[in-house]
C-alpha cells in the first residue's frame, strides 16, 4: 500500500461514514475515545494529511490517536453491521501504514516478526531446536517432485508442533495427494506493523512460487493464512482449500479418549472458537461436522459474529491488559456461560494465544481446557510448556548470542 492508497482508503471511510455510532458501541477502543468515536470519525482526522510531517504533527498534538490505532485488533467486528459498508480492517491497516510511513511508528517490537526476512522468531526457533522438513518436498522444489498440492500449515504449527505437522502431511499423502510442504509465514504480522507493501510483496511471492512450481491446490490449517493468500489476485489460479473440509469429507473423527484427557472429564461438552478470519465458516462448518458425534454448545459469539482471540493486531505490544481482556472473554467467560469444558480452536495462533494467557498471571485462575482442532484427530499435539520454555531458554543458551544478533 502506497501513501496515496492509504490516504484514499482513509478518505473514503471518512466520506462514507454517517456517524451512526454502531461501530463505537461494538468496540472497547472506539467506545473509549472521546466519549465515542466512529471508524469514519477517526479516519477523518487523518484524511486531509498530505505528508508524513502532517500526520506526525497530528499525532504529536493528539497522541491518543496513535494509541487508538495501535490498540485495534483489526478483526473487523465493529463494522460488521455498518450501514455504510465500511470495513474497519482495511481502514486500520491504512492508518497503521500512515503511521509507519510518517515515522510515528517504527520496527520496534516487530523485528522478530519480519517474516519476509531469512531470520525471524519462527525460523530462528526452528534452527535452534532442529525443526526441519528438508526430507519432504518444499515450495521451492515442488515441480521436481511432481507435486500439484501444497500443504501450508502456518508458522505456529510448523514451528511449535512439528510432529503434528508431519502427521497431517502423511495423512494428506495417504489420501493419494502428491504434496509439498511450506514452513513459511503468510505475512500477516507485517500488516500488523503497518508494513503493507512488504506484506503484499511477501504473499504475492508465495503465490507466484506456487504457480511457477506447478501447484494447483493449497491446503490451509489456518483461516488467517487462507485470507492472506486469497488477497493476492493471482491466487484465483489456485484452489485454496480449508483442511477441515478434507477431514470432514473423509469422515475423520476425534478420539474420545483424547477429548476426555484434554478436558479432564469423560464426555466433555465442547465449544468452538471460530477465528475472526473465518466469518464465512469455511473452517468452522466442517469442523462442526467432524465433532458432531460429541456434545457441543455454541458460545455467544461464533461464526460470522466471532471475536478476536486477543492476538490480532499485535496489540500486546502496547496494551497487554486489553489482550488479556479479549482472551478471557473468549476462552473463559463465553465458554463457561455455554457450559463447555473444552474449547476447540480453529487457528493455531489462537491456540498459542490461549496457552500464553493460561500461563500468565491474568489467566492463571483457570477456566475450560482448550486444544487446536487437529490435536484430538492425530497422534501428536502441542506441548505448550515445552514451547514456552524453549522460547525463553534460546535467548540465553548455547545459541543465545546468535539469537540476539538475528532478532534484536
C-alpha positions in Angstrom: 0.0 0.0 0.0 1.4 3.4 -1.0 0.8 6.6 0.8 -1.8 7.6 -1.8 -3.5 4.2 -1.5 -3.6 4.5 2.3 -4.9 8.1 2.2 -7.6 7.1 -0.4 -8.8 4.3 1.9 -9.0 6.6 4.9 -10.6 9.4 3.0 -13.3 7.1 1.5 -14.2 5.9 5.0 -14.4 9.4 6.3 -16.7 10.4 3.5 -18.9 7.4 3.7 -19.5 7.3 7.4 -22.8 8.7 8.6 -21.6 8.8 12.2 -24.4 6.5 13.4 -22.1 5.1 16.2 -22.8 1.4 15.7 -19.1 0.6 15.4 -18.2 2.5 18.6 -20.8 0.6 20.6 -19.3 -2.7 19.5 -15.6 -1.8 20.3 -13.9 -1.2 23.6 -11.3 1.0 21.8 -13.6 3.3 19.8 -16.1 3.5 22.6 -13.5 4.9 24.9 -12.2 7.6 22.6 -13.6 11.0 23.4 -16.9 9.5 24.6 -17.4 7.5 21.4 -15.5 7.8 18.1 -16.7 6.0 14.9 -14.3 4.5 12.4 -15.2 7.2 10.0 -14.6 10.0 12.5 -11.2 8.6 13.4 -10.4 8.3 9.7 -11.5 11.9 9.1 -8.8 13.2 11.5 -6.1 11.7 9.2 -7.9 12.1 5.8 -6.6 15.5 4.9 -2.9 14.8 5.7 -0.8 15.1 2.6 2.6 14.5 4.1 4.2 12.4 6.8 5.0 15.6 8.7 1.3 16.4 8.9 0.5 13.0 10.3 3.4 13.3 12.8 2.2 16.7 13.8 -1.4 15.5 14.3 -0.2 12.6 16.5 2.1 14.9 18.4 -0.9 17.1 19.3 -3.2 14.1 20.0 -1.1 11.1 20.9 -4.2 9.1 21.9 -5.0 8.8 18.2 -1.9 6.7 17.5 -2.7 4.7 20.6 -6.2 4.0 19.4 -4.9 2.8 16.0 -2.4 0.5 17.7 -5.0 -0.9 20.1 -7.3 -2.1 17.3 -7.2 -5.9 16.9 -8.2 -5.4 13.2 -10.7 -8.2 13.3 -13.5 -6.1 11.7 -16.0 -7.0 14.3 -17.0 -3.4 14.9 -18.1 -2.6 11.3 -19.9 -5.9 10.6 -23.3 -4.2 10.8 -22.1 -0.9 9.4 -24.9 0.6 7.2 -22.2 2.3 5.1 -20.3 -0.9 4.4 -17.1 0.5 5.9 -14.5 -2.2 6.7 -12.5 -1.5 9.8 -9.8 -4.0 8.8 -9.0 -2.0 5.7 -9.2 1.4 7.4 -7.0 0.5 10.3 -4.5 -1.3 8.1 -4.3 2.0 6.1 -4.0 4.1 9.3 -1.1 1.9 10.6 0.6 2.3 7.2 0.3 6.1 7.5 1.8 6.0 11.0 4.7 3.8 9.7 5.4 5.9 6.6 5.3 9.0 8.8 7.9 7.6 11.1 5.5 7.8 14.0 5.8 4.1 14.5 8.9 2.0 13.5 10.1 -1.5 13.6 10.4 -1.6 17.4 8.6 -4.8 18.5 8.2 -6.1 15.0 11.8 -7.1 14.2 11.1 -10.6 15.5 8.1 -11.0 13.1 9.8 -9.7 10.0 8.7 -12.8 8.3 9.8 -11.6 4.8 13.4 -11.9 6.1 15.5 -15.0 6.4 15.5 -14.9 10.2 12.5 -14.2 12.4 11.2 -15.7 15.5 9.8 -18.8 13.8 12.8 -19.6 11.6 15.2 -18.9 14.5 13.2 -21.2 16.8 13.3 -24.0 14.2 17.0 -23.6 13.6 17.9 -23.7 17.3 15.8 -26.7 18.0 16.4 -28.6 14.8 12.9 -28.4 13.3 13.4 -29.1 9.7 11.4 -30.5 6.8 14.2 -30.9 4.3 13.4 -34.5 3.7 10.0 -33.5 2.3 9.1 -31.8 -1.0 9.0 -28.0 -0.5 7.6 -25.0 -2.2 10.9 -24.4 -3.8 11.3 -27.8 -5.4 7.7 -29.0 -5.8 7.9 -29.3 -9.6 11.0 -31.6 -9.3 8.9 -34.0 -7.0 5.9 -33.8 -9.3 3.7 -32.1 -6.6 0.5 -30.5 -7.5 -0.7 -29.8 -3.9 0.9 -27.6 -1.3 0.4 -28.1 2.4 0.6 -24.7 4.2 0.5 -25.4 8.0 1.3 -21.8 9.0 4.2 -20.6 11.2 2.8 -21.6 14.6 2.0 -25.2 13.7 5.1 -25.8 11.6 7.4 -24.3 14.3 5.8 -25.5 17.6 4.2 -28.8 16.6 6.5 -30.4 14.0 5.3 -34.0 14.8 1.7 -32.9 14.4 2.6 -31.2 11.1 4.1 -34.4 9.9 1.1 -36.3 11.0 -1.1 -34.2 8.8 1.3 -34.3 5.9 1.3 -38.1 6.0 -2.5 -38.1 6.1 -2.7 -35.9 3.0 -0.2 -38.2 1.2 -2.3 -41.3 2.3 -5.3 -39.7 0.6 -3.4 -40.0 -2.7 -2.1 -36.4 -3.0 1.4 -35.6 -4.1 2.2 -32.9 -1.5 4.8 -30.3 -0.9 5.1 -28.6 2.4 5.9 -24.9 3.1 7.1 -23.7 6.5 6.7 -20.1 5.5 4.6 -17.5 7.3 1.7 -16.0 5.4 2.8 -12.4 6.1 0.1 -11.3 8.4 2.5 -10.0 11.1 3.8 -7.5 8.6 0.4 -5.9 8.2 0.1 -5.6 11.9 3.2 -3.5 11.9 2.0 -1.2 9.2 4.3 -2.7 6.6 1.6 -3.3 4.0 4.0 -3.0 1.0 6.2 -5.8 2.5 3.2 -7.9 3.4 1.8 -7.6 -0.2 5.2 -8.4 -1.7 5.7 -11.4 0.6 2.4 -13.1 0.0 2.5 -12.3 -3.8 5.9 -14.1 -3.9 4.4 -17.1 -2.2 1.6 -17.3 -4.7 3.9 -16.8 -7.7 6.2 -19.5 -6.4 3.3 -21.9 -6.1 2.1 -21.2 -9.6 5.6 -21.4 -11.1 6.1 -24.8 -9.3 3.0 -26.3 -10.8 0.9 -26.2 -7.7 -2.8 -26.3 -8.4 -4.2 -26.7 -4.8 -3.1 -25.2 -1.5 -4.4 -26.7 1.8 -4.6 -24.5 4.8 -4.7 -25.3 8.5 -5.4 -21.7 9.5 -8.2 -19.3 8.2 -5.8 -16.3 8.5 -3.3 -17.9 6.1 -6.1 -18.6 3.7 -7.2 -15.0 3.8 -3.7 -13.7 3.1 -3.3 -15.9 0.0 -6.8 -15.1 -1.2 -6.0 -11.4 -1.1 -3.5 -11.9 -3.9 -5.4 -11.6 -7.3 -3.3 -14.2 -8.9 -4.4 -16.8 -6.3 -7.5 -17.2 -8.4 -5.5 -19.7 -10.4 -5.2 -21.9 -7.4 -7.7 -23.9 -5.4 -7.5 -22.7 -1.8 -8.8 -25.5 0.5 -9.6 -25.5 4.2 -8.1 -28.6 5.7 -11.2 -29.2 7.9 -13.2 -29.7 4.7 -11.0 -32.5 3.6 -11.0 -34.1 7.0 -14.8 -33.9 7.3 -15.3 -35.3 3.8 -13.0 -38.2 4.7 -15.1 -39.0 7.8 -12.2 -38.3 10.2 -13.4 -38.3 13.8 -11.8 -37.2 17.1 -10.5 -39.7 19.6 -13.0 -39.8 22.5 -10.2 -40.7 25.0 -8.1 -37.8 23.8 -11.0 -35.3 24.3 -11.7 -36.7 27.8 -8.0 -36.4 28.7 -7.8 -32.8 27.4 -10.9 -31.8 29.3 -10.2 -33.7 32.4 -13.7 -35.3 32.3 -15.5 -38.1 30.5 -17.8 -37.0 27.6 -17.0 -33.3 27.9 -19.2 -30.6 26.5 -17.3 -28.9 23.6 -17.5 -25.5 22.2 -15.7 -24.0 19.2 -13.7 -20.9 19.0 -14.0 -19.5 15.4 -11.2 -17.4 14.3 -12.1 -13.8 13.3 -10.7 -14.8 9.9 -13.4 -17.5 9.5 -16.5 -15.4 9.4 -17.6 -17.2 6.2 -17.4 -20.6 8.0 -15.2 -22.4 5.6 -13.3 -23.9 8.5 -16.0 -23.8 11.2 -18.8 -25.6 9.4 -16.8 -28.7 8.5 -15.2 -28.7 12.0 -18.7 -29.0 13.5 -19.3 -32.0 11.2 -16.1 -33.6 12.4 -17.1 -33.2 16.1 -20.8 -33.8 15.6 -20.9 -37.1 17.5 -19.9 -35.3 20.7 -21.9 -32.9 22.8 -21.3 -29.3 21.6 -22.6 -25.9 22.7 -22.2 -22.6 20.9 -20.6 -19.5 22.5 -22.5 -16.2 22.3 -20.1 -15.0 19.6 -19.3 -17.5 16.9 -19.2 -17.9 13.1 -19.8 -14.6 11.4 -20.0 -12.8 14.8 -16.7 -14.2 16.1 -14.4 -12.1 18.3 -10.7 -11.7 18.4 -8.7 -14.2 20.5 -6.5 -11.4 21.8 -3.5 -11.8 19.5 -4.7 -10.0 16.4 -3.1 -6.7 15.5 -0.1 -7.2 17.8 -1.9 -5.2 20.4 0.1 -6.8 23.2 3.0 -4.5 22.3 1.1 -1.5 23.5 -1.7 -2.8 25.8 -1.3 -6.2 27.3 -4.3 -5.9 29.7 -6.6 -5.3 26.7 -5.3 -8.5 25.1 -5.9 -10.4 28.3 -9.4 -9.0 28.5 -10.1 -10.3 25.0 -8.6 -13.7 25.7 -10.5 -14.0 28.9 -13.8 -13.2 27.2 -13.5 -15.9 24.5 -11.6 -18.6 26.4 -13.2 -18.3 29.9 -16.3 -16.2 30.1 -18.3 -17.2 27.0 -17.4 -21.0 27.1 -18.3 -21.1 30.8 -21.6 -19.5 30.1 -22.2 -22.1 27.4 -21.3 -24.9 29.9 -18.3 -26.1 27.9 -15.4 -28.0 29.4 -13.2 -27.9 26.2 -12.7 -25.1 23.7 -11.7 -26.3 20.2 -9.8 -23.5 18.4 -9.7 -23.5 14.6 -6.5 -21.5 14.4 -3.0 -22.5 15.7 -2.2 -18.9 16.6 -5.4 -18.6 18.6 -4.3 -21.8 20.4 -0.9 -20.2 21.1 -2.6 -17.1 22.5 -4.8 -19.2 24.8 -1.7 -21.1 26.0 0.1 -17.8 26.7 -2.9 -16.4 28.5 -3.3 -19.5 30.7 0.4 -19.2 31.6 0.1 -15.6 32.6 -1.0 -14.2 35.9 -4.2 -12.9 34.3 -5.2 -16.3 33.1 -3.8 -18.5 35.9 -7.2 -18.7 37.6 -8.3 -21.3 35.1 -11.3 -22.0 33.0 -12.2 -24.5 30.4 -9.5 -26.6 28.8 -8.6 -25.9 25.1 -7.0 -27.5 22.1 -6.3 -26.8 18.5 -8.7 -28.8 16.3 -6.1 -31.1 14.9 -4.9 -32.4 18.3 -7.7 -34.8 19.0 -7.6 -36.1 15.4 -3.9 -37.1 15.2 -1.3 -38.8 17.4 0.7 -35.7 18.3 -0.1 -32.2 19.5 1.3 -29.1 21.0 3.5 -29.3 24.2 2.9 -25.7 25.3 5.0 -25.8 28.4 8.0 -27.1 26.4 7.4 -24.5 23.6 7.4 -21.6 26.1 10.4 -23.0 27.9 12.3 -23.3 24.7 11.3 -19.8 23.5 12.7 -18.4 26.7 15.8 -20.5 27.0 17.0 -20.0 23.5 18.0 -16.4 24.3 20.5 -17.4 27.0 21.6 -20.9 26.0 24.3 -22.0 23.6 22.8 -20.1 20.7 21.8 -17.0 22.8 24.3 -14.6 21.2 23.3 -15.7 17.7 19.6 -15.5 18.5 20.1 -11.9 19.8 22.0 -11.0 16.8 19.3 -12.2 14.4 16.2 -10.9 16.3 17.3 -7.7 18.1 
